[in-house]
Amino acid sequence: MNAVWTPAVEKMREAGIGDLAIHVFQQNIEKVARGESSYIRESDIRPLTKIPRYTGEGSTSAERASNESETHAIAQTAVIKLNGGLGTSMGLHKAKSLLNVTPDRTFLDIIIAQVMSVRQMQGVRLPLVFMNSFHTENDTQNYVERFDSLAVDDLPLSFIQNRVPKLLRGDLTPAEHPNADLEWCPPGHGDLYTALPESGLLEELLDRGYRYAIVSNSDNLGAFPDAALAQWFADSGAPFAMEVCRREANDRKGGHLAVRASDSKLILRELAQTAPEDVDHFQDIERHSYFNTNTLWLDLEALADELGRRGGYLGLPLILNAKTVDPTDATSAEVYQLETGMGAAIEIFDGALAIEVDRSRFLPVKTTNDLLLIRSDVYDVAPSGVITRTIDQAPTIWLDPEHFAHVDKFDARTHHVPSLVEATSLTVTGDYTFPQGLVIRGDVSLP
């Protein structure tokens, strides 16, 4: 065994991490040891310009009758939700998807309603599977047990993403900390391509006749399994497709698509993969117009074939995140977290596509600013779980993080959610509680 790998691999084996995950980690740590740069240089890419735009029914297509081709495509599709986050930035200590998006419905409730409504409308099985972390598996399993008809074809409702050691920057040995949990980190959602086959779920899905999968973040409430998009993907014959949106001012930090100059392949570049001198180009939303919504369509047969051809290792571009072992303590040991993004696989598959979708398919709830919007009259949450925006442009929201960033503080001050349909922006500074019947119009600062 290579000396660079030894301590980290031994730690992973002692923790019961699977062989395939260890193999992928070995490949990634070797990249770091060789000094390979994770930067994608501006000089090596070209802006992406013309791509197809989805012109279907958008968010309403889950509630309309589809044609036979759409039904055939969605009948071969599985839904996979990335559900590993705890929502610690919002003050949560359980699966983020258990957060109430509306007063009586959690992320999980809405996701399950979306799947159930498509099942009923299309007359299909449409399995739903969560990729959980070690931290969210029990919470999620306990919650979904109340839905008797959720599981189909004896497929599991979840599989667990892997974890990898944080590495000391000096010698790439595993970091140590009195809180052992802080010694580990998730390897990014690119671990989908390791955990899915290693869990046996990839083979199970194929054996039961599922050819495709739509994969998305559990906190993106717009990413429902659209039958028309399923048909588009099936008809395209592509092995891989990414849903993208036009970048706006608030999207400057999100990963964007580009074209690699050397071979004209689509690639994904994240901010962490951008050299300091290229950051201005990265954030130029006119130059790089499309961002990754992290909603992907996969041909599972093509994925299995590619994994087999590559020995289980896709070779995704590495994201080297420099952190401290305790992220709340800047004086703690300096470490690297080795991560990959699942969207980066767009450069792995020949014939991979990107399709522009409406912003209605990208409704992430990352902060309590987003939560206020979703709970307001700007959005309507139907019984089917489909969320529609009631106005053309959502207002910009900024809530004082000292008093609103954590959900408990947010809830204490938002018993009465203001009307925001006539608002352009809302800024709240200081300790403020929304009164009943408040209507925000135009640009407003409170108090």
TORBA-652700 format. One record per residue (C-alpha): residue in three letters; residue number from 1; x, y negated, z negated; chain. Coordinates in steps of 0.001 Angstrom, whole numbers, plus 524288, in hexadecimal, padded with zeros to 5 digits. Layout:
PT, aa, i, x, y, z, ch
PT, ALA, NUM, X, Y, Z, A
...
end
This chain:
PT, aa, i, x, y, z, ch
PT, MET, 1, 80000, 80000, 80000, A
PT, ASN, 2, 804F3, 7F289, 8038A, A
PT, ALA, 3, 80A28, 7EB90, 7F780, A
PT, VAL, 4, 801FB, 7DF6B, 7FA54, A
PT, TRP, 5, 7F593, 7E759, 7F968, A
PT, THR, 6, 7F8CB, 7EFF9, 7EDEC, A
PT, PRO, 7, 7F41E, 7E87D, 7E1C4, A
PT, ALA, 8, 7E7A0, 7E37B, 7E824, A
PT, VAL, 9, 7E43F, 7F088, 7EE48, A
PT, GLU, 10, 7E681, 7F7AB, 7E17B, A
PT, LYS, 11, 7DD82, 7EE1C, 7DAB1, A
PT, MET, 12, 7D2FB, 7F04E, 7E507, A
PT, ARG, 13, 7D423, 7FF15, 7E40E, A
PT, GLU, 14, 7D306, 7FE86, 7D53A, A
PT, ALA, 15, 7C6A0, 7F66C, 7D6EC, A
PT, GLY, 16, 7C0BA, 80099, 7E004, A
PT, ILE, 17, 7C11E, 7F846, 7EC51, A
PT, GLY, 18, 7BF35, 8005A, 7F8A8, A
PT, ASP, 19, 7CA16, 8044D, 801F8, A
PT, LEU, 20, 7C50B, 7FC49, 80D64, A
PT, ALA, 21, 7C45A, 7EFE3, 80542, A
PT, ILE, 22, 7D230, 7F25E, 8006D, A
PT, HIS, 23, 7D6DA, 7F473, 80E61, A
PT, VAL, 24, 7D0EB, 7E775, 812B6, A
PT, PHE, 25, 7D6F3, 7E083, 80707, A
PT, GLN, 26, 7E437, 7E667, 80A39, A
PT, GLN, 27, 7E37B, 7E103, 817F2, A
PT, ASN, 28, 7DFF5, 7D388, 812E2, A
PT, ILE, 29, 7EA78, 7D2FD, 80876, A
PT, GLU, 30, 7F466, 7D6E8, 812C8, A
PT, LYS, 31, 7F05A, 7CB16, 81ADA, A
PT, VAL, 32, 7F32C, 7C255, 80F3D, A
PT, ALA, 33, 8001C, 7C90D, 80C5C, A
PT, ARG, 34, 8045C, 7C70A, 81A79, A
PT, GLY, 35, 80140, 7B8A5, 81944, A
PT, GLU, 36, 7F705, 7B8D5, 823F2, A
PT, SER, 37, 7EFF2, 7ABED, 824A4, A
PT, SER, 38, 7E14A, 7AC0D, 822E6, A
PT, TYR, 39, 7E02B, 79F06, 829E4, A
PT, ILE, 40, 7D8C1, 79DD1, 836A5, A
PT, ARG, 41, 7DF4D, 7925C, 83D38, A
PT, GLU, 42, 7D7B2, 78820, 844AF, A
PT, SER, 43, 7E17A, 7896C, 84FC3, A
PT, ASP, 44, 7DDE0, 797C8, 8512F, A
PT, ILE, 45, 7CF33, 795EE, 852E1, A
PT, ARG, 46, 7C569, 78EF3, 85B8C, A
PT, PRO, 47, 7B83D, 78975, 8576F, A
PT, LEU, 48, 7AC89, 7922B, 859F2, A
PT, THR, 49, 7A2B4, 78B43, 86286, A
PT, LYS, 50, 797D1, 79279, 8699D, A
PT, ILE, 51, 79128, 79DDF, 862CF, A
PT, PRO, 52, 78355, 7A352, 863C5, A
PT, ARG, 53, 778DA, 79D01, 85B6E, A
PT, TYR, 54, 76E0C, 7A4EE, 8553C, A
PT, THR, 55, 76139, 79F92, 85A6A, A
PT, GLY, 56, 75800, 7A933, 853E8, A
PT, GLU, 57, 74D7D, 7A626, 84A1F, A
PT, GLY, 58, 75748, 7A32A, 83F55, A
PT, SER, 59, 75297, 7A524, 83181, A
PT, THR, 60, 7449C, 7A801, 835CD, A
PT, SER, 61, 74837, 7B447, 83D45, A
PT, ALA, 62, 7473B, 7BC8D, 830F5, A
PT, GLU, 63, 738C9, 7B94D, 830AC, A
PT, ARG, 64, 734F9, 7BBA7, 83ED1, A
PT, ALA, 65, 7328B, 7C7D1, 846BB, A
PT, SER, 66, 73E90, 7CBDB, 84E76, A
PT, ASN, 67, 73F94, 7D2FB, 85B41, A
PT, GLU, 68, 74357, 7E126, 85CDE, A
PT, SER, 69, 751B0, 7DE20, 85F69, A
PT, GLU, 70, 752CC, 7D629, 852FF, A
PT, THR, 71, 74C68, 7E0EC, 84B15, A
PT, HIS, 72, 755AC, 7EB0A, 850D9, A
PT, ALA, 73, 76181, 7E2AF, 84D69, A
PT, ILE, 74, 75D7F, 7DF65, 83F83, A
PT, ALA, 75, 759D9, 7EDBD, 83D46, A
PT, GLN, 76, 76836, 7F121, 83F28, A
PT, THR, 77, 76CE3, 7E666, 83602, A
PT, ALA, 78, 770F0, 7E65D, 827B4, A
PT, VAL, 79, 771DD, 7DA5C, 81EFD, A
PT, ILE, 80, 77E39, 7D8D6, 816D2, A
PT, LYS, 81, 77F05, 7CDEB, 80CDB, A
PT, LEU, 82, 78BCC, 7C96C, 806C7, A
PT, ASN, 83, 78814, 7C8B1, 7F878, A
PT, GLY, 84, 794A5, 7C859, 7F0A8, A
PT, GLY, 85, 793FF, 7BAAD, 7EAE9, A
PT, LEU, 86, 7911B, 7B731, 7DCD0, A
PT, GLY, 87, 78E21, 7A8E5, 7DF17, A
PT, THR, 88, 797DE, 7A4A5, 7D4C6, A
PT, SER, 89, 798E6, 79711, 7DAD0, A
PT, MET, 90, 78A7E, 79573, 7D780, A
PT, GLY, 91, 78C93, 79A2D, 7C98E, A
PT, LEU, 92, 7873E, 7A7D5, 7CC01, A
PT, HIS, 93, 78C84, 7B460, 7C613, A
PT, LYS, 94, 78498, 7BE1E, 7CDFD, A
PT, ALA, 95, 78241, 7C0DD, 7DC59, A
PT, LYS, 96, 77FAE, 7B3DF, 7E309, A
PT, SER, 97, 774C1, 7BA3A, 7EAD2, A
PT, LEU, 98, 76CE5, 7BB5A, 7DE2C, A
PT, LEU, 99, 76BE6, 7AC8B, 7DD8B, A
PT, ASN, 100, 75E36, 7A73E, 7DF78, A
PT, VAL, 101, 75DD7, 79FFC, 7EC58, A
PT, THR, 102, 74FB2, 79C4B, 7E9E8, A
PT, PRO, 103, 74943, 79C84, 7DC71, A
PT, ASP, 104, 744CF, 7AA97, 7DE62, A
PT, ARG, 105, 74DC6, 7B07C, 7E8CB, A
PT, THR, 106, 75C33, 7B3ED, 7E886, A
PT, PHE, 107, 7655F, 7B56A, 7F414, A
PT, LEU, 108, 762DE, 7C40A, 7F34E, A
PT, ASP, 109, 75428, 7C220, 7F389, A
PT, ILE, 110, 7550B, 7B9CE, 7FFC6, A
PT, ILE, 111, 75EA0, 7C2F1, 806A8, A
PT, ILE, 112, 75604, 7CEAC, 803D9, A
PT, ALA, 113, 749BD, 7C759, 80832, A
PT, GLN, 114, 75056, 7C41A, 81520, A
PT, VAL, 115, 753F9, 7D24B, 8177C, A
PT, MET, 116, 746AC, 7D764, 8137F, A
PT, SER, 117, 73F9E, 7CDBB, 81C54, A
PT, VAL, 118, 747C1, 7D1B0, 82824, A
PT, ARG, 119, 74579, 7E00F, 824F5, A
PT, GLN, 120, 736DB, 7DDC8, 824A7, A
PT, MET, 121, 73640, 7D529, 830B8, A
PT, GLN, 122, 73EED, 7DDCF, 8392D, A
PT, GLY, 123, 73B6D, 7EB01, 83383, A
PT, VAL, 124, 749C1, 7EE7C, 8310B, A
PT, ARG, 125, 751D8, 7F3F8, 825CD, A
PT, LEU, 126, 75BFC, 7E8F1, 8250B, A
PT, PRO, 127, 764B7, 7ED51, 819B7, A
PT, LEU, 128, 769F9, 7E308, 81074, A
PT, VAL, 129, 77732, 7E554, 80A0D, A
PT, PHE, 130, 77EEE, 7DC70, 800F8, A
PT, MET, 131, 78DBC, 7DBC5, 800A3, A
PT, ASN, 132, 78F5F, 7D927, 7F223, A
PT, SER, 133, 79B58, 7D689, 7E9E2, A
PT, PHE, 134, 79EA4, 7DD91, 7DD4A, A
PT, HIS, 135, 798AC, 7D1C5, 7D665, A
PT, THR, 136, 78BA4, 7D1A8, 7DDB4, A
PT, GLU, 137, 788C4, 7E01A, 7DFF5, A
PT, ASN, 138, 78173, 7E2DF, 7D34E, A
PT, ASP, 139, 779D3, 7D616, 7D35C, A
PT, THR, 140, 77573, 7D824, 7E153, A
PT, GLN, 141, 7721B, 7E688, 7DFEA, A
PT, ASN, 142, 76A03, 7E40D, 7D3BD, A
PT, TYR, 143, 76260, 7D95C, 7DAA2, A
PT, VAL, 144, 75F79, 7E049, 7E773, A
PT, GLU, 145, 75AA6, 7EC8C, 7E08F, A
PT, ARG, 146, 74D86, 7E5C4, 7DF00, A
PT, PHE, 147, 74B5D, 7E660, 7EDC4, A
PT, ASP, 148, 746A7, 7F44A, 7EFCA, A
PT, SER, 149, 746A3, 7F47D, 7FEAD, A
PT, LEU, 150, 75350, 7ED21, 800F2, A
PT, ALA, 151, 75C47, 7F8D0, 80371, A
PT, VAL, 152, 75ABA, 80001, 81079, A
PT, ASP, 153, 7604B, 80C87, 81623, A
PT, ASP, 154, 766D7, 80FED, 80934, A
PT, LEU, 155, 770B5, 80536, 80BE9, A
PT, PRO, 156, 776EB, 7FEBE, 80006, A
PT, LEU, 157, 772B6, 7F0E3, 7FCF8, A
PT, SER, 158, 780A1, 7EC8F, 7FA70, A
PT, PHE, 159, 78F04, 7EF35, 7FBBD, A
PT, ILE, 160, 79A15, 7E89C, 7F45B, A
PT, GLN, 161, 7A47F, 7DFF3, 7FA17, A
PT, ASN, 162, 7B278, 7E26C, 7F600, A
PT, ARG, 163, 7BB4A, 7DA83, 7ED3B, A
PT, VAL, 164, 7C9DA, 7D811, 7EE3B, A
PT, PRO, 165, 7D45C, 7D341, 7E4E8, A
PT, LYS, 166, 7D831, 7C50A, 7E46E, A
PT, LEU, 167, 7E6AC, 7C43D, 7E7BE, A
PT, LEU, 168, 7F103, 7BBC1, 7E164, A
PT, ARG, 169, 7F623, 7B266, 7EBA9, A
PT, GLY, 170, 80448, 7B4CC, 7E803, A
PT, ASP, 171, 80582, 7C376, 7EA42, A
PT, LEU, 172, 7F7F3, 7C846, 7EE8C, A
PT, THR, 173, 7F64B, 7D0AE, 7E26A, A
PT, PRO, 174, 7E8F1, 7D173, 7DBEA, A
PT, ALA, 175, 7E5AB, 7C64B, 7D2C6, A
PT, GLU, 176, 7E28C, 7C944, 7C49B, A
PT, HIS, 177, 7D94B, 7C229, 7BB89, A
PT, PRO, 178, 7D321, 7C4E2, 7AE27, A
PT, ASN, 179, 7C5FF, 7C4EF, 7B52A, A
PT, ALA, 180, 7C821, 7D074, 7BE44, A
PT, ASP, 181, 7BCF0, 7CC49, 7C723, A
PT, LEU, 182, 7C4D5, 7C05E, 7CB14, A
PT, GLU, 183, 7CF76, 7C933, 7D0A1, A
PT, TRP, 184, 7C672, 7CD35, 7DBD1, A
PT, CYS, 185, 7BFCE, 7C627, 7E6FA, A
PT, PRO, 186, 7B6DC, 7C9D4, 7F232, A
PT, PRO, 187, 7BE12, 7CB70, 7FF2B, A
PT, GLY, 188, 7B476, 7C2B1, 8065C, A
PT, HIS, 189, 7A871, 7C6E4, 80DDC, A
PT, GLY, 190, 7B14B, 7CCB0, 81853, A
PT, ASP, 191, 7B136, 7D82A, 80EE6, A
PT, LEU, 192, 7A423, 7DBA4, 81536, A
PT, TYR, 193, 7ABBF, 7E312, 81F90, A
PT, THR, 194, 7B298, 7EB01, 814FF, A
PT, ALA, 195, 7A7BF, 7ED0B, 80B10, A
PT, LEU, 196, 79D60, 7F085, 81515, A
PT, PRO, 197, 7A478, 7FC68, 81AAE, A
PT, GLU, 198, 7AAFA, 80016, 80DDD, A
PT, SER, 199, 79DC6, 800BC, 80706, A
PT, GLY, 200, 798C2, 809ED, 81191, A
PT, LEU, 201, 78DDA, 8006C, 814F1, A
PT, LEU, 202, 792B6, 7FDA8, 822AE, A
PT, GLU, 203, 791D8, 80C0C, 82624, A
PT, GLU, 204, 7849F, 80D6C, 81F68, A
PT, LEU, 205, 77ED6, 8021A, 8270D, A
PT, LEU, 206, 7839F, 8078E, 833F5, A
PT, ASP, 207, 77EDA, 8153B, 830AD, A
PT, ARG, 208, 7712E, 80FCF, 82E31, A
PT, GLY, 209, 77088, 808A9, 83B18, A
PT, TYR, 210, 77442, 7FAE7, 83723, A
PT, ARG, 211, 77CA1, 7F4D8, 841C6, A
PT, TYR, 212, 77D3D, 7E6C5, 83D21, A
PT, ALA, 213, 77E8A, 7DEBE, 830B8, A
PT, ILE, 214, 77BF8, 7D092, 82D5E, A
PT, VAL, 215, 78541, 7CC60, 82285, A
PT, SER, 216, 783C7, 7BFB2, 81AF3, A
PT, ASN, 217, 785E5, 7B93F, 80DBD, A
PT, SER, 218, 77B26, 7BB96, 803CE, A
PT, ASP, 219, 77AB5, 7AD02, 800D5, A
PT, ASN, 220, 777D5, 7A977, 80F18, A
PT, LEU, 221, 7690F, 7A9BD, 80ED4, A
PT, GLY, 222, 767F3, 7A6B7, 81D4F, A
PT, ALA, 223, 76E6C, 7B344, 821EA, A
PT, PHE, 224, 76283, 7BBF6, 822EA, A
PT, PRO, 225, 762BA, 7C7A5, 82C58, A
PT, ASP, 226, 75D1D, 7C156, 8388F, A
PT, ALA, 227, 757ED, 7CB7F, 8423E, A
PT, ALA, 228, 75A3A, 7C286, 84DDE, A
PT, LEU, 229, 76877, 7C0A9, 84A1A, A
PT, ALA, 230, 769B8, 7CF56, 8483C, A
PT, GLN, 231, 764FB, 7D11A, 85629, A
PT, TRP, 232, 76E72, 7C6C5, 85B2F, A
PT, PHE, 233, 779BC, 7CDC2, 8548F, A
PT, ALA, 234, 775AC, 7DB2B, 85969, A
PT, ASP, 235, 773E5, 7D60E, 86753, A
PT, SER, 236, 7811F, 7CF45, 86702, A
PT, GLY, 237, 7886B, 7DC0D, 8654C, A
PT, ALA, 238, 79226, 7D4B4, 85CBF, A
PT, PRO, 239, 798D8, 7DBDF, 85185, A
PT, PHE, 240, 79862, 7CFDF, 848C9, A
PT, ALA, 241, 79159, 7C2C9, 8487A, A
PT, MET, 242, 79222, 7B728, 83F62, A
PT, GLU, 243, 7875A, 7AD59, 83CD5, A
PT, VAL, 244, 78CD0, 79F90, 83CFF, A
PT, CYS, 245, 78748, 791EF, 83B2E, A
PT, ARG, 246, 78B93, 784A4, 83FCB, A
PT, ARG, 247, 79458, 77E57, 835C3, A
PT, GLU, 248, 78F82, 77252, 82EA9, A
PT, ALA, 249, 796A2, 7692A, 82561, A
PT, ASN, 250, 7944A, 77238, 819C1, A
PT, ASP, 251, 79A46, 77DC1, 8212F, A
PT, ARG, 252, 7A813, 7786C, 82292, A
PT, LYS, 253, 7ADD5, 78251, 8190E, A
PT, GLY, 254, 7A700, 78E49, 81EA1, A
PT, GLY, 255, 7ADD8, 797E8, 82793, A
PT, HIS, 256, 7AC72, 794BD, 83603, A
PT, LEU, 257, 7AD60, 79C9A, 84277, A
PT, ALA, 258, 7B7AA, 79A16, 84CBF, A
PT, VAL, 259, 7BDC4, 7A0AA, 85890, A
PT, ARG, 260, 7CB73, 7A666, 85738, A
PT, ALA, 261, 7D3B0, 7A0BF, 8621C, A
PT, SER, 262, 7DBF8, 7ACEF, 86435, A
PT, ASP, 263, 7D0DB, 7B64F, 8679F, A
PT, SER, 264, 7C447, 7AE09, 867D8, A
PT, LYS, 265, 7BE54, 7B5E4, 85CB6, A
PT, LEU, 266, 7B4F0, 7AFCC, 85319, A
PT, ILE, 267, 7BB08, 7ADFE, 845B2, A
PT, LEU, 268, 7B6B4, 7A8B6, 83895, A
PT, ARG, 269, 7BF2F, 79EE3, 83168, A
PT, GLU, 270, 7BD01, 79BE0, 8230F, A
PT, LEU, 271, 7C246, 78FFC, 81BEA, A
PT, ALA, 272, 7CB9E, 798CF, 81454, A
PT, GLN, 273, 7D160, 79D0B, 82174, A
PT, THR, 274, 7D3C4, 78F24, 825EE, A
PT, ALA, 275, 7E122, 788B7, 824EF, A
PT, PRO, 276, 7E102, 77BAA, 81DAE, A
PT, GLU, 277, 7E481, 77451, 82A14, A
PT, ASP, 278, 7D8B4, 77A53, 83115, A
PT, VAL, 279, 7CE4F, 77754, 826D8, A
PT, ASP, 280, 7C98F, 76B2B, 82E05, A
PT, HIS, 281, 7C71F, 77360, 83A28, A
PT, PHE, 282, 7C090, 77DE1, 831ED, A
PT, GLN, 283, 7B715, 773F2, 82C58, A
PT, ASP, 284, 7B442, 76D80, 83979, A
PT, ILE, 285, 7A64B, 7720A, 83B9C, A
PT, GLU, 286, 7A5F9, 76CB0, 8496B, A
PT, ARG, 287, 7B219, 77452, 84D58, A
PT, HIS, 288, 7AE6E, 780F2, 84655, A
PT, SER, 289, 79FB2, 780DC, 84740, A
PT, TYR, 290, 79B53, 78E2E, 84213, A
PT, PHE, 291, 79C26, 793AD, 8345F, A
PT, ASN, 292, 79A61, 7A1A6, 82FCB, A
PT, THR, 293, 78D91, 7A3D8, 82876, A
PT, ASN, 294, 792F9, 7B0FA, 823D6, A
PT, THR, 295, 78769, 7B7F9, 829D5, A
PT, LEU, 296, 78C74, 7C2BE, 832A3, A
PT, TRP, 297, 78690, 7CD16, 83B83, A
PT, LEU, 298, 78E53, 7D9B9, 83C3A, A
PT, ASP, 299, 78D9C, 7E542, 8455F, A
PT, LEU, 300, 79032, 7EFEF, 83B6E, A
PT, GLU, 301, 794AD, 7F9B0, 845B8, A
PT, ALA, 302, 79E93, 7EFEA, 84AC5, A
PT, LEU, 303, 7A31D, 7ED34, 83CDE, A
PT, ALA, 304, 7A4EF, 7FBA5, 83A01, A
PT, ASP, 305, 7AC63, 7FD82, 846C1, A
PT, GLU, 306, 7B551, 7F1EE, 84418, A
PT, LEU, 307, 7B805, 7F64C, 83633, A
PT, GLY, 308, 7BB31, 803F0, 83B20, A
PT, ARG, 309, 7C43F, 7FEA5, 84577, A
PT, ARG, 310, 7CB6E, 7F62A, 83B8B, A
PT, GLY, 311, 7CC49, 7FFEE, 83080, A
PT, GLY, 312, 7C219, 7F91D, 8282E, A
PT, TYR, 313, 7C924, 7EC00, 8284D, A
PT, LEU, 314, 7C3FB, 7E13D, 8313F, A
PT, GLY, 315, 7CF93, 7D867, 82EA9, A
PT, LEU, 316, 7C7B6, 7CC37, 82B90, A
PT, PRO, 317, 7CF46, 7BF7C, 82A39, A
PT, LEU, 318, 7D3BE, 7BDBE, 81C41, A
PT, ILE, 319, 7CF81, 7B23D, 813EB, A
PT, LEU, 320, 7D9B5, 7AF9F, 8097C, A
PT, ASN, 321, 7D33A, 7A83E, 7FE64, A
PT, ALA, 322, 7DC7C, 7A216, 7F496, A
PT, LYS, 323, 7D601, 7A1AF, 7E730, A
PT, THR, 324, 7D8F2, 7A326, 7D8CC, A
PT, VAL, 325, 7D5BB, 7B013, 7D272, A
PT, ASP, 326, 7CBE9, 7A8FB, 7C9CB, A
PT, PRO, 327, 7C517, 79F6A, 7D2E7, A
PT, THR, 328, 7C108, 79714, 7C73B, A
PT, ASP, 329, 7CF16, 795CD, 7C244, A
PT, ALA, 330, 7D87D, 78E9A, 7CB31, A
PT, THR, 331, 7E3E2, 792AC, 7C279, A
PT, SER, 332, 7E172, 7A145, 7C42F, A
PT, ALA, 333, 7E991, 7A99C, 7CD5E, A
PT, GLU, 334, 7E9C0, 7A5BE, 7DBB3, A
PT, VAL, 335, 7E441, 7B090, 7E42E, A
PT, TYR, 336, 7E039, 7B400, 7F1EC, A
PT, GLN, 337, 7D2F3, 7B99B, 7F509, A
PT, LEU, 338, 7D343, 7C18D, 80196, A
PT, GLU, 339, 7C670, 7BFE3, 808C9, A
PT, THR, 340, 7C045, 7C1EF, 8160E, A
PT, GLY, 341, 7B3B1, 7BCAD, 81BE3, A
PT, MET, 342, 7A9F6, 7C585, 822B8, A
PT, GLY, 343, 7A792, 7BB68, 82D67, A
PT, ALA, 344, 7B5DD, 7BC40, 83169, A
PT, ALA, 345, 7B2AC, 7C95F, 837B4, A
PT, ILE, 346, 7AD83, 7C1A2, 84342, A
PT, GLU, 347, 7BB5F, 7C206, 848A8, A
PT, ILE, 348, 7BC8F, 7D0B8, 846C6, A
PT, PHE, 349, 7B16C, 7D527, 84F8E, A
PT, ASP, 350, 7B26E, 7D396, 85E35, A
PT, GLY, 351, 7A613, 7CD2D, 8631A, A
PT, ALA, 352, 7A26D, 7C6FD, 8561A, A
PT, LEU, 353, 798CF, 7BBB5, 85741, A
PT, ALA, 354, 79456, 7AFB1, 85000, A
PT, ILE, 355, 78699, 7AA3E, 850DE, A
PT, GLU, 356, 78218, 79CF4, 84C5B, A
PT, VAL, 357, 77631, 79D6B, 84378, A
PT, ASP, 358, 76DA5, 79312, 83D68, A
PT, ARG, 359, 77117, 78E14, 82FD9, A
PT, SER, 360, 764C4, 794D2, 82B0F, A
PT, ARG, 361, 76CD8, 7A164, 82B24, A
PT, PHE, 362, 7770C, 79B3E, 8224C, A
PT, LEU, 363, 77131, 797BC, 8151C, A
PT, PRO, 364, 77BAF, 79ADB, 80B0C, A
PT, VAL, 365, 7799D, 79778, 7FCCB, A
PT, LYS, 366, 78762, 79505, 7F7D7, A
PT, THR, 367, 784BF, 78A39, 7EE06, A
PT, THR, 368, 7798C, 7847C, 7E643, A
PT, ASN, 369, 77901, 779C6, 7F0A6, A
PT, ASP, 370, 7747F, 78448, 7FA20, A
PT, LEU, 371, 76B80, 789F7, 7EFD1, A
PT, LEU, 372, 76461, 77D0A, 7EE02, A
PT, LEU, 373, 761E4, 77C5F, 7FCA2, A
PT, ILE, 374, 75CA7, 78A3B, 7FD8A, A
PT, ARG, 375, 75392, 787DF, 7F1F6, A
PT, SER, 376, 74E9A, 77B1C, 7F7B3, A
PT, ASP, 377, 7445B, 7784F, 80218, A
PT, VAL, 378, 74F25, 777CC, 80C63, A
PT, TYR, 379, 74DDA, 7869B, 80D9A, A
PT, ASP, 380, 74277, 78FF6, 80D93, A
PT, VAL, 381, 7449B, 79DD3, 808CC, A
PT, ALA, 382, 73A49, 7A6C8, 80EB8, A
PT, PRO, 383, 735A9, 7B35B, 80838, A
PT, SER, 384, 73D62, 7BA90, 812BF, A
PT, GLY, 385, 749C9, 7B42D, 80D90, A
PT, VAL, 386, 74B75, 7AC0D, 819E3, A
PT, ILE, 387, 7500B, 79E59, 81696, A
PT, THR, 388, 74CAF, 79304, 81F77, A
PT, ARG, 389, 750F6, 784E8, 81EA3, A
PT, THR, 390, 74574, 77BA4, 81E6A, A
PT, ILE, 391, 74CFF, 77004, 82409, A
PT, ASP, 392, 756E7, 76E93, 82F01, A
PT, GLN, 393, 762AB, 76B09, 82699, A
PT, ALA, 394, 764E3, 76EB5, 81869, A
PT, PRO, 395, 769A6, 763A4, 80FAC, A
PT, THR, 396, 7772B, 76388, 809B4, A
PT, ILE, 397, 77711, 766B3, 7FB2F, A
PT, TRP, 398, 78189, 763E8, 7F0FD, A
PT, LEU, 399, 77EAF, 766DE, 7E2C0, A
PT, ASP, 400, 78834, 7631F, 7D803, A
PT, PRO, 401, 78F97, 76FD9, 7D589, A
PT, GLU, 402, 7914E, 76D09, 7C70B, A
PT, HIS, 403, 782AE, 76D9C, 7C50E, A
PT, PHE, 404, 77DD7, 775DD, 7D070, A
PT, ALA, 405, 7885C, 77F4B, 7D54B, A
PT, HIS, 406, 7848C, 78A3C, 7CBF3, A
PT, VAL, 407, 7771F, 7900D, 7CDCF, A
PT, ASP, 408, 77308, 78ED5, 7BF8F, A
PT, LYS, 409, 775B5, 78033, 7BFA8, A
PT, PHE, 410, 76F87, 77EE7, 7CD1B, A
PT, ASP, 411, 76316, 785DA, 7C8DD, A
PT, ALA, 412, 761E2, 77D66, 7BCB7, A
PT, ARG, 413, 761B3, 7711A, 7C52A, A
PT, THR, 414, 7599A, 775EA, 7D0B1, A
PT, HIS, 415, 74CEE, 77AE4, 7CAC3, A
PT, HIS, 416, 746D1, 77160, 7D471, A
PT, VAL, 417, 74D43, 7720E, 7E1D9, A
PT, PRO, 418, 74BBB, 76539, 7E939, A
PT, SER, 419, 745D4, 76420, 7F6C6, A
PT, LEU, 420, 75116, 7631E, 80069, A
PT, VAL, 421, 74A72, 763B7, 80DB8, A
PT, GLU, 422, 74BE8, 75501, 80F78, A
PT, ALA, 423, 759CB, 7548A, 80A13, A
PT, THR, 424, 76649, 75268, 811A1, A
PT, SER, 425, 76F70, 7542D, 80615, A
PT, LEU, 426, 76E91, 75598, 7F76F, A
PT, THR, 427, 779B8, 75304, 7EDFE, A
PT, VAL, 428, 777F1, 75569, 7DF88, A
PT, THR, 429, 7826E, 75055, 7D64E, A
PT, GLY, 430, 7825D, 75300, 7C7C8, A
PT, ASP, 431, 77885, 759D4, 7BF2D, A
PT, TYR, 432, 76B80, 7588F, 7C603, A
PT, THR, 433, 75ED1, 76053, 7C539, A
PT, PHE, 434, 7555F, 75FC8, 7D0AA, A
PT, PRO, 435, 747F4, 75AD5, 7CC8E, A
PT, GLN, 436, 73B5F, 760DB, 7D182, A
PT, GLY, 437, 7365B, 75B8F, 7DE77, A
PT, LEU, 438, 7432C, 7554B, 7E2E2, A
PT, VAL, 439, 743FB, 752A9, 7F197, A
PT, ILE, 440, 75130, 74FA9, 7F7B5, A
PT, ARG, 441, 7512F, 74757, 8040E, A
PT, GLY, 442, 75D0D, 74395, 80C20, A
PT, ASP, 443, 76A44, 742A3, 80553, A
PT, VAL, 444, 768BC, 742FC, 7F692, A
PT, SER, 445, 77242, 742C1, 7EB39, A
PT, LEU, 446, 76DCB, 74655, 7DD8D, A
PT, PRO, 447, 76CFF, 74255, 7D2D8, A
end
